[in-house]
Amino acid sequence: MARPSRPLLSRERIVAAALALVDAEGLDAVSTRRLAAELGVAGPSLYNHLATKDELLDAVVDAVLGEVDLSMFTGGPDWRGALESWARSYRAALAAHPRVVPALSQGMGRRPNALRLADAVFGGLVAAGWPRREATRVGALMRYFITGSSLGSFAGGFPDDAAVYQGDYPNLGEAHLLAARQREIDESAFEAGLTALLDGLELRLASLRIR
């Protein structure tokens, strides 16, 4: 029997094509017609693998979350080092696919990689001595921080036209220079925020142990 001229359609192939489309054009670019054209198949054949567009977008988001390293949560006592490494891996995954980030606002849902992520973080914190209620709060706090930092560029949001800031904004005399240093500023801001959060969490855990 002759081999097919194109790879057989699969859930993995559909999700990969959808993610490439989202990366290039955003979440709104995904449609059955567009995706079928990208894959060279008939539109209805997609529904044999993913029943709805919402299911497809969930799978796309979950594929990105599958890129996050969870190996640091081994149950050891170094919860700070684990959170620090995980936060950087999580941000790197979102930075590679920034147009997926808005879809994360719906929460974990039934996404397998998302649930594995939550399970690893919670389990690692509890094993390291955090009370279960506090571990839930820490997980939520870290998620807010990481996803928030991935929604857009602070430095890149400032126009590079010096005239914009003249007159009404006396403290922004050099704001037009920020965009040229976008990556440096955004990454250093993330690192400063991460350190501040972890320092604060160390103090919080110490206070809990005193009570």
C-alpha positions in Angstrom: 0.0 0.0 0.0 1.3 3.4 -0.9 2.2 5.8 1.9 -0.1 8.8 2.3 1.4 12.0 0.7 0.7 14.0 3.9 1.0 12.8 7.5 -2.2 11.3 8.9 -4.4 13.8 10.8 -4.0 13.5 14.6 -4.9 15.5 17.7 -1.2 16.4 18.2 -0.9 17.7 14.6 -4.0 19.8 14.8 -2.9 21.3 18.1 0.5 22.1 16.8 -0.9 23.8 13.7 -3.3 25.8 15.8 -0.6 26.9 18.2 1.5 28.0 15.2 -1.5 30.0 14.0 -2.0 31.6 17.4 1.7 32.5 17.7 1.6 34.2 14.3 -1.8 35.9 14.4 -3.5 35.6 17.8 -6.3 33.6 19.3 -9.0 35.1 17.0 -7.2 33.7 13.9 -8.2 30.2 14.8 -11.2 28.8 12.9 -12.1 25.4 11.5 -11.9 26.7 8.0 -8.5 28.3 8.5 -7.0 25.4 10.4 -8.3 22.9 7.8 -6.7 24.9 5.0 -3.4 25.0 6.9 -3.5 21.2 7.3 -4.8 20.5 3.8 -7.9 18.6 5.0 -11.6 18.9 5.0 -13.0 21.0 7.9 -15.3 18.3 9.3 -12.4 15.9 9.8 -11.1 18.1 12.6 -14.1 17.3 14.7 -13.1 13.6 14.9 -10.3 14.8 17.2 -11.5 18.0 18.8 -15.2 18.5 19.1 -15.4 22.3 19.5 -13.2 25.4 19.1 -13.2 25.8 22.9 -11.8 22.3 23.2 -9.1 23.1 20.6 -8.1 26.4 22.4 -7.9 24.5 25.7 -5.6 22.0 24.0 -3.4 24.8 22.6 -3.1 26.4 26.0 -2.3 23.1 27.6 0.4 22.4 25.1 2.1 25.6 26.1 1.8 24.7 29.8 3.4 21.3 28.9 6.6 23.2 28.2 6.9 24.3 31.8 9.5 22.3 33.8 8.2 20.8 37.0 11.1 18.5 37.8 12.3 20.8 40.6 9.3 19.9 42.8 10.8 16.7 44.3 9.4 17.0 47.8 12.7 18.4 49.2 12.9 21.3 51.7 14.2 23.9 49.2 10.8 25.3 48.3 12.3 28.7 47.5 14.7 27.3 44.9 12.0 25.2 43.4 9.6 28.2 43.1 12.3 30.3 41.6 13.3 27.8 38.9 9.7 27.0 38.1 8.7 30.7 37.8 11.5 31.3 35.3 10.5 28.2 33.3 6.8 29.2 33.4 7.6 32.7 32.2 9.9 31.4 29.5 7.1 29.2 28.1 4.7 32.1 28.1 7.2 34.5 26.6 7.6 32.0 23.7 3.9 32.1 23.1 2.7 35.5 24.4 -0.6 35.5 22.4 -1.8 32.4 24.3 -1.5 34.3 27.7 -5.0 35.9 27.6 -6.6 32.4 27.4 -5.0 31.5 30.7 -7.5 33.7 32.5 -10.1 31.0 32.4 -8.1 29.0 35.0 -7.0 25.4 35.1 -10.2 23.8 33.9 -9.8 20.2 32.8 -6.4 20.8 31.1 -4.1 17.9 32.0 -0.8 19.8 32.0 -2.4 22.7 33.9 -3.6 20.3 36.6 -0.2 18.6 36.7 1.4 22.0 37.2 -1.0 23.0 40.0 -0.5 19.6 41.6 3.3 19.8 41.5 3.5 23.3 43.0 1.0 22.6 45.8 2.5 19.2 46.6 6.0 20.6 46.6 5.1 23.5 49.0 3.2 21.2 51.4 6.1 18.7 51.4 8.5 21.6 52.3 6.4 22.5 55.3 3.8 25.0 54.1 0.3 24.6 55.6 -2.1 23.5 52.9 -4.2 26.7 53.0 -1.1 28.8 52.7 0.3 26.6 49.9 -2.9 27.3 47.9 -2.4 31.1 48.4 1.2 30.9 47.3 0.3 29.0 44.2 -2.3 31.6 43.3 0.0 34.5 44.0 2.8 33.1 41.8 0.4 32.5 39.0 -0.9 36.1 39.2 2.6 37.4 39.1 3.9 35.2 36.3 1.0 35.5 34.0 0.7 39.2 34.7 4.3 39.8 33.8 3.7 37.9 30.5 0.7 39.9 29.3 2.8 42.6 27.7 5.9 44.7 27.9 6.0 47.6 30.3 9.0 49.2 28.6 7.6 48.5 25.1 4.4 50.4 25.9 6.1 53.8 26.0 6.2 55.7 22.7 9.7 56.5 21.6 8.7 60.1 20.7 10.3 62.5 23.3 7.7 65.2 22.4 4.9 63.0 23.9 6.2 63.6 27.4 7.1 67.3 27.2 5.1 69.7 29.4 2.5 67.5 31.2 4.7 64.7 32.3 7.8 66.2 34.0 8.9 62.9 35.5 9.0 61.1 32.2 11.7 63.0 30.5 13.6 59.8 29.5 10.6 57.6 29.0 11.1 57.6 25.2 14.3 55.6 25.7 12.6 52.7 27.4 11.3 50.9 24.3 14.9 50.4 23.0 15.7 48.6 26.3 12.5 46.6 26.4 13.9 43.1 27.0 16.5 44.2 29.6 13.9 46.2 31.5 11.2 43.6 31.4 13.5 40.8 32.5 15.1 42.7 35.3 11.7 43.8 36.5 10.6 40.2 36.6 13.7 39.1 38.5 13.3 42.0 41.0 9.6 41.1 41.5 10.4 37.4 41.9 13.1 38.1 44.5 10.8 40.4 46.4 8.0 37.8 46.4 10.2 35.0 47.6 11.8 37.2 50.3 8.3 38.1 51.5 7.2 34.4 51.4 10.2 33.4 53.5 9.2 35.9 56.2 5.6 34.7 56.0 6.5 31.1 56.5 8.8 32.0 59.4 5.9 33.9 61.1 3.6 30.9 60.6 6.1 28.7 62.4 6.3 31.0 65.4 2.5 31.0 66.0 
